[in-house]
Amino acid sequence: MTPTSDAPEQLEWYKAIRYWIEWRLVQFATVLVPALPRSCELGFADFLGWLVYRIDRKGSRVARANIRVAFPKASEKEIDRIGLGSMQNFARTFLDLFWSPRLTPENYAQYFDFEDLRPEEMKGKAAIFNCIHAGNFEWMSHAIGFQGMRVNIVAQEFKNEKIGPIFDHLRQVSGHSIIHKTKAMLRLFKELKKNHPVALLTDLTLKREDPNVVIKAFGLNLRVTFVHAYLHRKVGAPIIPVSNRPLPGGRYRVTFHPPLELEEGLSEQEITQRCWDFYEAWIKETPELWMWAYKYFRERDPENPEAYPFYAR
């Protein structure tokens, strides 16, 4: 059956309507969510995470497949517990981003505990804060900002250009600057040379055509960015892992770990692997805090194809 000549035009109309609806929903969320009391927002986030995990069968299937890879001895009940907890954690992170305009320099300490934080030592020094999509990664950046460490953050552009500025604004509540992925390498290099800290999320899979390295994650191949490793080699700035865990009452403990010990001569791939090894151990301690419903392992290793999730090519 030959496509009609107006099919592309129909597709563009569909996309325009979808983008408009997304824009209006995001605008509505910027008004509704900050108006909610903290306890109501947290309860709604947990319900939303539970609902999405039960309804979104594709996402839930991906999450369970990833968890089986990481924890091959886990029971189905344990896999379901981790998957549900992960989805609820992501829902809280998403809604907390919209609630973040209520955070101020005067009240932020009510919501954060800090561990091994040394802001005075970091002033005027270049640093590469490394983190992954675990815990409340959105609020973790605000915690850093309100402590006086204003950071240049790399953020992914949205296909829907209308909602991009809204998310950028929400992520700048504590004074950070946003660097979009396009030409991010040069911008990050310049900021570090000025002794300004930068922050990167480093655990999402890249395409073959993107600059990447292949590392081992839970024993499988993972194609990820090496920007943090490249910048460390070029500038010499320390790579500082940062993590966070939820506390009772909707609070979070943010931990600044010691800089990774990276001897000279390591390749970008070796440095990237060291960074991942740190977080893999962290994920194994609190697996429900990582974002499992993402297709991390997209390419099978021909030498061990059966070990990969169903979605891997």
C-alpha positions, 0 to 999 in steps of 0.5 A: 500500500503506497502512502498518500502524499499528505501523510507527512503533513498529517504527521506534522499536525499530530506532532504540533497538537501533541507538543501543544498539549505537552506544553499546556500540561507542563505549564499547569504542573508549574502552577499546581504542584508548588501549591500542594503541601509537601506531604500531599505532593509526596503522596501524589508522587507515590501514587503516580509512580505506582499507577505508571508502573502498573499501567505502562507495561512496556516500561515495567517490562524493561525495568524488570528485564534490567533488574534480572540482569543485575540481580540474576538470583532475585525472586520475582517478588523482589524484582517487582519491589525494586521496579515499583520502588524505582518508578515511585522514586522517579515520580517523586524526583519529577514532581519535586522538580516542579515543587522546587520553586518553594525552595529558598536559601532560607528554608532549604536546610529543612529538606537536606542533610549533607555528608562530607560537604566542604564548600569552602574548600571548593571555592575558586577550584575546578571540579567535575561533579559526577552523578547518575539518575538515582535518588533525587538527582534533580534536588541534589543539584539544588542542594549543591547550589544553595550551599553556595556552589553554583554549577554549570549543569549539562541538560538534554534538549527536549524535542518539544522546544516549548517546554525546554525553557520551563525545565531550564528555569526549574533547574536554575532555582538555586542559581545554576547555569544550564549547558545544553548537550549541543557543543557541551564539551567546549563549554564545559572545558572553558568553564573548568579553565575558569575554575568553575565547577561542572556537573554531569549525569553519566549513565545513559546509553549513547548511539554508536555515532555519538562520542562514546566508550564501551564499559562493563555494567553488571557484566554487560556492555554499556555505551556511555559518554566519556566527557567527564573522563576527557575533561579530567585528562585535559584540565586535571579537575578532580572527579567527585561522585555525589549521591543522595538517599531519601530520608523520612518526611520527604528529606534527602541526605546528599553525600559528597564522596572523596574524589576518585583516585585516578593515576596518570596515564589512564585512558578515557575508557578506563576512567569512565569504567572507574566512575561506573564501578563506584556507582554500580556498588552504590546501586547494588546497596539501594537498587530501588533508587536507580532509574531501571525503566530505561534501555541501557543495554541496547547492543548484545555482545556476540560472545554472550548474547543470551545474557542481555535483556530482550530489547537488546539488538 
